[in-house]
């Protein structure tokens, strides 16, 4: 690899890391997404009659 290719690879990795950080801050991580999906499922399948 020459210097230009290394610079381009570093730039692209930096851009990807910035995007991943932004997405994580806006949307949360995997566990938070799973928790929200579980809550939505419980809300949709809630029985109208208490047990």
N, C-alpha and C positions, 0 to 999 in steps of 0.2 A: 504494500500500500504506500502510496506517496502522501505527502502532506495535505494535498487538496482532498483526497479521499478520506483521510482521517478527520480533517476538519468537517467535512460534510456529514460523516457518520456521527461525530460528536454533536453537531447541530441537530440532526434528526432525533437522536436519543434525548437531547435536552427538550425538544419540542414535545416528544411523547411523554416524558416525565411531567412536564407542566400540564399537559392535557389530563393525564391520570390523576394528578393532584386536584385539578379543578373539578373533574367528575366526582372524585371521592368527597370533596367538600360539599358539592351540591346534592349528590345523590346518596351518600353514605357508602358503607362497605357491604360486603356479601351478607354478613350476619344481620345487618339492619334491614336489608332488602328481604331476607327470609322472614324476619319478624313481621314486617309489614304485610307480606303475602299471607302469613299465618293468621294475622288479625283480620284481614279482608275475608279470608275463607271462613273464619268463625262467624263474622258478621253476616255473611251470605247464608250460612247454614244454621243460624240460630233458630231454635224452636220457639214458637210464640207462646208455648206453655211451659212454665217452670217445672223442673223435675223435683 
